[in-house]
Amino acid sequence: MIKFFFHNDEPNEKQLETSRRLHIIENAIAAIIYSAATSNFLTGYLTQLGASINLCAIVTMIPQLGCVLQFFAPFWFERLKERKKSIWFCCLFFRLSVSLCFLAPIFISGATAKLIVVIALYFIGFMSAGFVTPGLTHLVLSVAPKAGNGRYFARRNIVSACTCSIAMPILGRTVDYFISVDKGLYGYFIIGALCLILTIADLAILGRVYEVPAKNTVKIRLKNVTLPFKDKNYRPFLAYNLIAGLTGGIAAPFLMIYQLYVLNLSHTFITSAGVLASIVGIVGTWFWGRFSEHLTWAKMFMMTAGTNLFCTLMWAFVPINSARVVAPIIMLVTSACAGGAGIANMNLQYESSPEDMKTTYIAITSGCASILSSFSATIGASINSFIEPIFAEKSIPVLFLISGICGLINLTINGRRLLKQR
């Protein structure tokens, strides 16, 4: 059985091609589990269990907090030639913990005990997810084709987007039905059961994927952590991402709460709008990928990130009586530019970091930004607690106003430094 899952021999081309196809299927299954665990379903589920708005906001930042462990992942994965066994067990902890989050209340009595167990499982799951991300990325890249690499990843992302576009509205409609008959928790239990079934399938498929063993292993030292901060070429990019993490975390955890309980949008409506946003995101990624040939990465980043930050600002001005029209427009524009911002950010990071330390630079940047983002979520919750008695339901729009303005100021100052650098 162990040999069935963990192959020690170098894969041939046929085995690599099989692994690529399996990765596409596995990524699509994993996307459903991840989407169910980080979307409006989580917020609705926590409120069903009796969580407050501020607690919901803090819990929704746990995935971001888990990204902090990317900071430490290179210390482990860079030492290993064969990484798949570690990756498989981390994925097991993540997917199983997330699935049990939705099922645990069946076996536990007491409202407080249920919330504690659910949050604990959620925390364990996303700590595992954060730690495994650099290793899993390496595993996927190791089997990806050398020629047509872009087409392969585009196909992989499109399959995942299409799969989620089918699954999420069905789940949304299911949850809304049970809420309408005053049995909301039953809908979330169904999500948990589905995630558990998908977890078994996902791990079985991932076990059959071959890996290309790393040719070189590196023992990363603790002193390497300070290198990105000392690097003058990398510092403007690092400064932008750290401040973006700090300002973005103020309002981001409240978005689903805002949509569900202030704008009064249903799970079905949010997931349906998400399908359209996903389609627009695919088209937007293709467009920005082609358009990038006529721009520097810094200019493309200014355009796309600037648009997304403007959309953050616009959430502060959504009228409740026309939210079903305005909210999807903001979601579509954000999704259309998100792919371009991600591509530009990734390439700026790649260009700014030294050739022999790219994995370390990426992990440190992501980890530090996640720490600040998680910290700013507590700031956002504190601000909301202070202003909620004054502004009532308009307290969350104030957070979006603060986050959007601070983000645009950061982009204006540090974005100019990136432009000058290029």
Secondary structure, DSSP 8 states (H G I E B T S, - for coil): -HHHH---S---HHHHHHHHHHHHHHHHHHHHHHHHHHSHHHHHHHHHTT--HHHHHHHTTHHHHHGGGGGTHHHHHTT-S--HHHHHHHHHHHHHHHHHHTTGGGG--SHHHHHHHHHHHHHHHHHHHHHHHHHHHHHHHHHS-STTHHHHHHHHHHHHHHHHHHHHHHHHHHHHHHHHTT-HHHHHHHHHHHHHHHHHHHHHHHHH------S------GGGGGHHHH-TTTHHHHHHHHHHHHHHTTTGGGHHHIIIIIS---HHHHHHHHHHHHHHHHHHHHHHHHHGGGS-HHHHHHHHHHHHHHHHHHGGG--GGGHHHHHHHHHHHHHHHHHHHHHHHHHHHHHHS-GGGHHHHHHHHHHHHHHHHHHHHHHHHHHHHHHHHHHGGGHHHHHHHHHHHHHHHHHHHHHHHHHHH-
